[in-house]
């Protein structure tokens, strides 16, 4: 599944309008960094964004990518997922949706659920302050990691095939 180019362009136009409104210069690097996130279904972390943009703009720096991603987050043009063990993930899909995240490989997938969208903010959060948004994040193992884990024993070593013992015995 791929994000339709019309949706990517809509997101980019929203970014251009925000840059104009705030008076921040719309550089080619910033535009390509946003495009990398806006066109991705993978919820890339900063390093993945860096690698994607660097393929098109070899002079881009990782620092520029990080600063731009946090600026986009501050402007509410992207959201963060996570935190994951070693990195924060970014998502340009601001429509109500939820996530499944693999705790082993980090794969993140969007899904929509009208039932989850209809959940009320729990009363226990009244003392927290102002709630801006809520989403559900399911964590577990993706199909690939589940399949890989099923092929390993408890020790993490590959399981032996049935009927085969050690040689010479």
C-alpha positions as CSV (number, residue, x, y, z in Angstrom):
1,X,0.0,0.0,0.0
2,X,1.3,3.4,-0.9
3,X,0.2,6.9,0.1
4,X,-1.6,8.5,-2.9
5,X,0.5,11.3,-4.5
6,X,-2.5,13.7,-4.0
7,X,-2.3,13.2,-0.2
8,X,1.4,13.7,-0.2
9,X,0.9,17.0,-2.1
10,X,-1.8,18.0,0.2
11,X,0.5,17.5,3.2
12,X,3.3,19.4,1.4
13,X,1.0,22.4,0.7
14,X,0.1,22.4,4.4
15,X,3.8,22.5,5.2
16,X,4.4,25.4,2.8
17,X,1.6,27.4,4.3
18,X,2.9,26.8,7.8
19,X,6.4,27.9,6.8
20,X,5.0,31.1,5.2
21,X,2.8,31.8,8.2
22,X,5.8,31.5,10.6
23,X,8.3,33.3,8.4
24,X,10.6,30.3,8.3
25,X,12.6,29.9,5.0
26,X,11.3,27.0,2.9
27,X,14.6,25.4,1.9
28,X,15.0,22.6,-0.5
29,X,16.4,20.4,2.3
30,X,13.4,21.1,4.6
31,X,11.0,20.4,1.8
32,X,12.7,17.0,1.0
33,X,12.8,16.1,4.7
34,X,9.1,16.7,5.1
35,X,8.4,14.9,1.8
36,X,10.2,11.8,3.1
37,X,7.9,11.6,6.1
38,X,4.8,12.7,4.2
39,X,5.2,10.0,1.6
40,X,6.0,7.2,4.1
41,X,3.8,4.6,5.6
42,X,6.7,3.3,7.7
43,X,6.7,6.0,10.4
44,X,10.4,6.5,9.8
45,X,12.8,7.5,12.6
46,X,15.2,10.4,12.0
47,X,18.0,8.2,10.7
48,X,15.7,6.6,8.1
49,X,14.6,10.1,7.0
50,X,18.2,11.1,6.8
51,X,19.1,8.1,4.6
52,X,16.2,8.7,2.3
53,X,16.9,12.4,1.9
54,X,20.7,11.8,1.6
55,X,20.1,9.7,-1.5
56,X,18.6,12.8,-3.2
57,X,20.6,15.5,-1.4
58,X,24.1,14.1,-0.4
59,X,24.9,17.3,1.5
60,X,22.1,17.1,4.0
61,X,23.2,16.6,7.6
62,X,21.7,14.4,10.3
63,X,21.5,17.5,12.5
64,X,19.4,19.3,9.8
65,X,17.1,16.3,9.7
66,X,16.6,16.3,13.5
67,X,16.1,20.0,13.7
68,X,13.6,20.0,10.9
69,X,11.6,17.0,12.3
70,X,11.3,18.7,15.7
71,X,10.3,22.0,14.0
72,X,7.6,20.1,12.0
73,X,6.5,18.4,15.2
74,X,6.3,21.8,17.0
75,X,4.1,23.1,14.0
76,X,1.9,20.0,14.5
77,X,2.5,18.9,10.9
78,X,3.9,15.5,12.1
79,X,3.4,13.5,15.2
80,X,5.8,11.3,17.2
81,X,5.2,7.7,18.0
82,X,6.9,5.9,20.7
83,X,9.1,6.2,22.4
84,X,11.0,3.2,20.9
85,X,14.1,1.9,22.6
86,X,16.6,3.9,20.7
87,X,14.6,6.4,18.6
88,X,11.5,8.4,18.2
89,X,9.3,7.7,15.1
90,X,7.6,10.4,13.1
91,X,4.2,10.3,11.3
92,X,2.7,12.9,8.9
93,X,-0.8,11.3,8.9
94,X,-2.7,13.6,11.3
95,X,-6.1,12.0,10.6
96,X,-7.5,10.0,13.5
97,X,-5.7,6.6,13.4
98,X,-3.9,4.1,15.6
99,X,-0.8,2.0,15.5
100,X,0.6,-1.5,15.7
101,X,4.3,-1.5,16.6
102,X,6.6,-4.5,16.6
103,X,8.7,-4.5,19.7
104,X,11.4,-6.5,18.0
105,X,12.0,-4.9,14.6
106,X,10.2,-1.6,15.1
107,X,7.8,-2.0,12.2
108,X,4.9,0.4,12.7
109,X,1.6,0.2,10.8
110,X,-1.4,2.5,10.8
111,X,-5.0,1.2,11.2
112,X,-8.3,2.9,11.6
113,X,-11.0,2.1,14.1
114,X,-14.2,4.0,14.7
115,X,-14.6,2.1,17.9
116,X,-11.3,3.3,19.3
117,X,-11.9,6.8,18.0
118,X,-15.1,6.9,20.0
119,X,-13.4,6.1,23.3
120,X,-13.8,8.8,26.0
121,X,-10.9,10.3,27.8
122,X,-10.9,8.5,31.2
123,X,-12.0,10.5,34.2
124,X,-8.7,9.6,35.9
125,X,-7.0,12.1,33.5
126,X,-9.1,15.1,34.7
127,X,-6.3,16.2,37.0
128,X,-3.7,16.0,34.2
129,X,-4.6,19.2,32.5
130,X,-5.6,19.6,28.8
131,X,-5.7,16.6,26.6
132,X,-4.9,17.5,23.0
133,X,-5.2,14.1,21.4
134,X,-5.3,10.4,22.0
135,X,-4.5,7.3,20.0
136,X,-4.1,3.6,20.8
137,X,-0.7,1.9,20.2
138,X,-0.7,-1.9,20.2
139,X,2.7,-3.5,20.8
140,X,3.7,-7.0,19.9
141,X,5.4,-9.0,17.3
142,X,4.8,-8.5,13.5
143,X,4.1,-11.6,11.3
144,X,7.7,-11.8,10.2
145,X,9.2,-11.6,13.8
146,X,6.5,-14.1,15.0
147,X,7.5,-16.5,12.3
148,X,11.2,-16.1,13.0
149,X,10.6,-16.6,16.7
150,X,8.6,-19.7,16.1
151,X,11.6,-21.2,14.4
152,X,13.8,-20.8,17.5
153,X,14.0,-22.6,20.7
154,X,13.7,-21.0,24.1
155,X,17.5,-20.4,24.1
156,X,17.2,-18.5,20.8
157,X,19.0,-21.2,18.8
158,X,17.3,-22.8,15.8
159,X,15.1,-25.7,16.7
160,X,16.2,-29.1,15.5
161,X,14.1,-30.9,13.0
162,X,12.1,-33.8,14.2
163,X,13.8,-37.2,14.0
164,X,17.3,-35.9,13.6
165,X,19.7,-36.4,16.4
166,X,23.4,-35.7,16.9
167,X,25.7,-37.5,14.4
168,X,27.4,-40.7,15.4
169,X,24.7,-41.7,18.0
